[in-house]
Amino acid sequence: MLRSLNPLLLGLGFSPLHHCKLRGLSNLPKIVSFSVPRGSPSSPRLLAVHCGSGGRFRAFRMSSGGLESSPLEADGATLAMPAVHKPRIRFCQSCGGATKQVIPNGEEKLRSVCSVCGRIHYENPKMVVGCLVEHDNKILLCKRKIEPSYGLWTLPAGYMEIGESAVEGAMRETLEEACAEVEVISPFAQLDIPLIGQTYIIFRAKLRKPHFSPGPESLECALFAPEDIPFDSIAFSSITVALKMYNEDIKDGNVTFHYCTINKRPGASPSDPNGFDVDNQMHL
């Protein structure tokens, strides 16, 4: 199962999509590693991206109003300390015994460990995949028929299934939610949301046939020109970020690949337009 799509590898052209072009090594940023004292159970290690003068990677912050430059610290990056994750698995999936939260030998993070059989249960981020479908200079959006964010607009996207690639999952979700058969053109964005343990991979795509209609999870499907996207009625922060990135690219006349981290504010609803900010945005 594909757990993440490294934007640096995409920048080098290591992608299964034949549309991606090989890029030179001179565009790679320098990775600077930072550590914190080992006093906390998580002992997080931070990675900072330093942009060289010739590189095209840039760091930004995004608020609900759009993109803005971010003050840079520590050799070119501003990084927030990640929150300590508390394991949520209460019972062992092997024997049914109660788990306890401990730091296993040789590790640095709290894990749910079975108090009966000793099995360590690891919790990993979920992969969400979807398509930004372009047709006649417009974008296909779906109005959700299910919670969360019932009645709000989103790109067709959902959890990737075991046994399928990210591209296959994105095409499947588009077919399920918009009854649309699409051809993937290229990767568009990787959006990491550490607080809720999700990574979004969004692909640019085009309709194979000029047909779409609401699937079982959608109330309505419609095409929107970039300037008409209903940003006050978007279902998720990740979709808001992706659509704003796309709008900026359209204004610049060049659609590129993007990466960023979305920092959700604890307690904010999925659709809260002020419930997040964005760090470490890169594009190439």
N, C-alpha and C positions, 0 to 999 in steps of 0.2 A: 504493500500500500504506500503510495506516495505521501510523505508526511509534509514536505515543504518544497517550494520551487525557489531555489536560490536566485535572487535577482542578478548576482554577479555572474553566475553561470549563464544566465540568459543573455547578459551583455556580451559574453564571449561567443555566443552562438551555439552553446550546447543545449539544443532544444530539439524535440522530435518534429517540430514544425519546419517544413522546408522553406517557409517564408522568412525565417530569421536569418540575418546576415552575420558573418563573422566580423567581429570588431577587434581593433588593435589592443595590445596590452597596455599601451600608454594611457588609455582611458580609465584604467582601474584605479580606484581610490586606495590609499594606504590604510590598513587596519591597525589601529592602536588599541592595545589591551589594557584595561584597568582592573584592579582587584580591590576588594574591601577587606577589612580585618575579618578573621574567621570567628568572630565572637557571636555572630548570628547563625541560626541553624541553616539558613539558606546559603550564606556566603556567596552572593551572586557575583559573577564575573561580567564586566561590562565591556562591550566592544564599541569603539568610536570610529566613525568614518571620517577620514581626513581627505579633503578634495585638493588635488594638486592644481597648479595654475592652468595646466593643459587639459584637465579632465572635465567632463560634462556633468558629473554628479554634483548636486547642490543640496544644501540642507535648508528646510523651511519649517515653519509652524503654520498650521491652518486653524483658524477659528471658524465659527459658523458664518462669518462674513466673507471668507475667502482665504487666499494664500497671503502670507506675509513672511518677511525674512526673520530668521531666528538668530539671537545673539549666540555667537559660538564661544565655547569654552573648551579647555583641555585639548588643545591642539586641533580644533576644528569641529567639535561636536558638543552639543548639549544633550545630556542623557539623564532621564529621571531614574531614580532608584526603583527597581521593580519591587512590587509588593510580595511579601512572603505568602506563598500558596499553602493553604491548609487542606490536606487530603479530605475527601468527602466519602470515600468508600467505607461503609460501616461494617459490612459483613463479607467474609471471604467468598469469592466466586468458585472456589474449589470444594471447600468442605462446609461452608455456611457458618463457620466460627466467627466470633466478634473480632474486629481488628483494633489495633492500637496504633497511635501515631508515634513513630520512633524514627531516628536517623540510622539506617542500616550501616554496618561496618563498611568503610571504604566510600561512603557517600556523604553528601553535604546537605541534602534536603530531607524534610519530613516526608515519610511515606506511610501508607496504611499497610501494616504488617499483621497477618493473621496470628492471633494469640494461641491458636490450636496447632496448625500445621506449619506456620512460619512463612507462608508465601507472601512475597512482597508484591503489592498491587501498584502499578504505575499508572498515572493519569496523564494522558498526552493531549495536545491540542487537536481540535476538530478541523478538518479541511472543508471549506465551503467553496464551491465552484459555480461559475455562471457566465453568461454572455452579455456583452454590450452589442446589441444587434443594430446595424446601420442599414437603413433603406431610404432611398430618395432624400438623403441628407437629414434624416430624422432618426430618432432612437426609439426602440421598442421597449415600452414599460408595461408592467402588469399591476393591476390593483388587487391587493391581497384579499382572499375570501376566508382566511384563517388567522387565528392569533399566533404569535403576537403581531401587532400593528395591522389589525383588520381594517380594510378600507383605505389603506395607504399604498402609495406606488413604490414599485421596486423593479430592479432588473431581474429577469428570470435566473434564479440561482438556488442552490440548496446543498445539502451535505453530500459529499462524494461517497460512493459505495465501494466496499471491498470488491476487488476484481475488475475495476474499471480505471482508466487513466483520467487525469484531470480534464483533458479535452473531451473524452467520452462522457464524463459526468456533466460537464457544462452543456453539451449538446442535448443530453437526456433531460436535464432540468428545463431547458428551453422548450423542448417538445412537450413535456408534461404540463408546464405552466402556461404556455402560449400556443400550443398545438402548431409550433413552427419548426420546420426542418431547416437547419442552418449549416453553413460551412464556416469553420473557424479560420480567421485570417491570420491572427497573431496574438500573442499574449499582450494584455494591456496593463494590468496592475496586480501587484501582490500587496495586500493590506493585512498587517498583523494586529490583532486586538488581544494583548496579553491578559488583561483583566478577566476576560470571559473565555480565554483559551481557544480562540478561533483564528484561522488564517484564511483570507479570501484570495482566490485566484480568479481574476476576471479576464475573459478573452474577447477580443473584437471578433465579430462574426457578421455574415451577411445571409439573407434569406435565400434558400435554394429555389423556393417558389414564392410568389407574392401573396402568401396566405398565412394568416394567423387568427386565432380565436381563443377565448378564455378556456383554460383547462379546469380541472376539478378544484384547484386551489386559488383560482383567480375569478374575480367579479367582472373584470373588464381588461382588455388589452388595447393599447393605442400607440400610435407613433407621435413623437413630440420633436419639434425643432429644438435645437439646443437652447434658444432664448425663451422657449415656452415650457421648459421642464418645471413642474410644480414643486419647487424646492421646499415649500411650506407644508407639503403633504408626502414626504418621502419616508419610507418605512424604517430604514436603518441608517445609522451613522456611516457604515461602510459604503452604502450605495450613494449617500450624499457626497462623500469624499470622491468616489470614483467618477460621478457625474460632473463634479466641479473640476476635477483634473481634465476630463474630456473637453469641457467647455473652454478651459484655458488653452488646451492644445489646438482646438478649432480656431480660436482667436489668433493663435500664433502661426496657423497654417501648417502645423506639423504634429501629427499624433505620435507620441513616444510611449515607451514602457516606463511605468512608475512603480516605486516602492515607498511605503511609509508605515509608521506605527501609529495606530489610533489609540489614544489614551482615554478610555471611558471613565467618567467620573462615577465613583461608587454611588449606587442608588438611582442613577439616571435611567430613564426609560429608553428602549431601543431607538425610538424615533425622536428623542429630545434634540432639537437643533443646537442647543447650547450645552449638551451633556458630554462633550468630548473636545479634545484638541488633537492636533496631529504633529508628530515629531519626525525628524530624520528622513524627510522626503528626499528621494533620489529619482532621477530620470535619466534615460539615455536614448 
